[in-house]
Amino acid sequence: MEEMIRFGPSGNSKIFYDSGFKHSIDAPRWCREHNLDAYEYSFGRGFTLSSDTAKKIGDAAKENNILLSLHAPYYINFANESDEMAEKSFEYVRKGMEYCSIMSAKDYVVHLASCGKLPRKDALYLTDKRLDKCLDIIYNNRLNDAGFICPETMGKYLQIGTYEEVINFCTKDKILIPTFDFGHINCIMQGGLKTTDDFKKIFDYSFEKLGEYKTKNCHIHFSKIEYTQKGEVKHLNLDDNIYGPEFEPLAKVIKEYSLTPTIICESKERMMEDALVLKEIYVNC
């Protein structure tokens, strides 16, 4: 697929099921009919999808010119002190890359780690070493061409995944591309994502560390998210006027910097409708 900015939902809106659809096989056609061109399928609760059904979703995405991405299980934690648990995390990444191959998905979004009871520097050290080992597994299984592994910025202080941390991890290998979840970043910044300069700071750091291709073709999650002093609480819809962030400053930076990301909307129950709102804001800004 050509490099271009794309918009789509993470999973299926309530309206999708209210309209009589029951399975994500129908989601790519639903997205196309609603003028969207991306879709993210989540394995957040584990790999319960058969290979046959996965291929059908992938084929439907191709038929409808929908760029497909996948989200890894939430159980991954490269900073777990147990080597046995770390092995399970490696398997979640390996298995997800197999699904990328089956479904012709471009990006595989991964939450890398949580600190748990470890000091952050120790959790970062473990995450760094475990990511190296995971990459070896991916290459040894010849899955390095299946898609990009996309570490995600996180929204809680005890999670590994500030935008600097994610970008630095992505310097390790060509198959690592960042997922910038700007709702999460805004939580960590306690509402500090407001101006175009706030967004430019993140992309400027990415350009410096990762270069043009990875920055221009980054993966983006966007939603408004409620937060406390501990970070993320819950996802909201775009009609929220308390927590933010607003999309228009980001849209302006995307245009000014000629970026071509995939933008996935993670609004609560209105991800498809709000993805269209994001697209409209981008077109008109």
URKA-V67356 format. One record per backbone hydrogen bond with DSSP energy under -1.0 kcal/mol. NH is the residue of the N-H (numbers start at 1). CO is the residue of the C=O. If there is no record, write none. Layout:
NH;CO
NH;CO
This chain:
6;261
8;263
10;265
11;40
14;269
17;13
18;14
19;15
20;17
21;16
26;23
27;24
30;26
31;27
32;28
33;29
35;32
36;31
37;7
38;7
39;67
40;9
41;69
43;71
46;43
48;46
54;50
55;51
56;52
57;53
58;54
59;55
60;56
61;57
62;58
63;59
64;60
65;62
66;61
67;37
69;39
70;107
71;41
72;109
74;44
76;73
78;112
80;77
86;82
87;83
88;84
89;85
90;86
91;87
92;88
93;89
94;90
95;91
96;92
97;93
98;94
99;95
100;96
101;97
102;98
103;99
104;100
105;100
106;68
108;148
109;70
110;150
115;158
118;115
123;119
124;120
125;121
126;122
127;123
128;124
129;125
130;126
131;127
132;128
133;129
134;130
135;131
136;132
137;133
138;134
139;135
140;136
141;137
142;139
143;138
146;143
148;106
149;175
150;108
152;110
153;179
154;161
157;230
159;156
160;113
166;162
167;163
168;164
169;165
170;166
171;168
172;169
176;173
177;149
179;151
180;219
182;180
182;221
185;181
186;182
187;183
188;184
189;185
190;187
191;186
194;192
199;195
200;196
201;197
203;199
204;200
205;201
206;202
207;203
208;204
209;205
210;206
211;207
215;211
216;212
217;213
218;215
219;178
220;262
221;180
222;264
225;244
226;234
228;231
231;228
232;155
233;226
236;224
240;237
251;247
252;248
253;249
254;250
255;251
256;252
257;253
259;254
260;216
262;218
263;6
264;220
265;8
266;222
274;270
275;271
276;272
277;273
278;274
279;275
280;276
281;277
282;278
283;279
284;280
285;281
